[in-house]
Amino acid sequence: MKNLRIIFMGTPEFAVPSLEILLQNQYNIVAVMTAPDKPAGRGKKLRQSAIKECALKHNIPILQPTNLKSPEFLEELRSYQANLQVVVAFRMLPELVWDMPQIGTFNLHASFLPDYRGAAPINWAIMNGEKETGITTFFLQHQIDTGEIILQKKEPITHEDTVGTLYERLRQKGAKLVLETCQIIESENYQTFPQQVTPENLAKKAPKIFRETCEINFDQPAEKVRDFIRGLSPYPVAWTTLQDKICKIYAVKATQQPSDKQAGSWETDNKTFLRFYTSDGFVEIETLQWQGRKRLSIQDFLRGAKLNPNS
């Protein structure tokens, strides 16, 4: 049984349960590495990452390098004499870092690899209408998300899931998988296996999402539009324009119904419904946020907004 000395690397809330479960199980976390504090909010005050807050609570040494290749940082990293590094939702690492520990560096990825390699696997799985996804731990190597798999588990995606609900399930189940991975590494009784790559799963990509990625294309089937919206809800949020204003859309109901209406056109009774037409029907808006207003249910929104579909 190895005496594991672990450096944990992560930044957002997704990583916190993984760090906490290792601490609860008495693993020796010799240091935590996270992103530098960033200005946030109207006052631009420096905000600590969720992982930094967790590390401070447990009095764990914290590394916040701006240059992962600087000799000073590499020397400091080496000084902790870690034999394993655990990565959950952190930035891309140079080989000088991931190859440093004797055992290696493993990463938790929120998909059933090799499906959805990339920065936003939870979003893209829902946006593409998948019925299941998964979580994977794997050892890092040169190309991103391509290393030998240690453990994997599948996770169903329900018809009602949003990125918010699936994110919460996967961060909790991912933490358990991180613990299991450390346990089998500690036991030295495990085998890794290469990713089974096919043209089909290589086509399932999960690139970083930008604002322009989130614009809704109504010239698609209603269910496809609905999947796109729930795959971006509650963050970063799908949007369209409504009377020349940006309208963020959080939830819709899809209906297949042949129509002579042009895809992208919309109608409302200004009381109970607002619908956008698609290639095979329409989506009825349930929750939205019009530019300059709060996020509201459609009924509350229509009480205060008089819309003119002919405008």
Secondary structure, DSSP 4 states (H G I P E B T S, - for coil): ----EEEEEE-SGGGHHHHHHHHHTT-EEEEEE-PPPEEETTTTEEE--HHHHHHHHTT--EE--S-TT-HHHHHHHHHT--SEEEEES-PPPPHHHHT-SSSEEEEEESSSTTTTBSS-HHHHHHHTT-SEEEEEEEE--SSTT-SPEEEEEEEE--TT--HHHHHHHHHHHHHHHHHHHHHHHHHT----B-----HHHHT-B-PPP-GGGGB---SS-HHHHHHHHHTTTTTT-EEEEETTEEEEEEEEEEEE---SSPTT-EEE-SSS-EEEE-SSEEEEEEEEEETTS--EEHHHHHHH----TT-
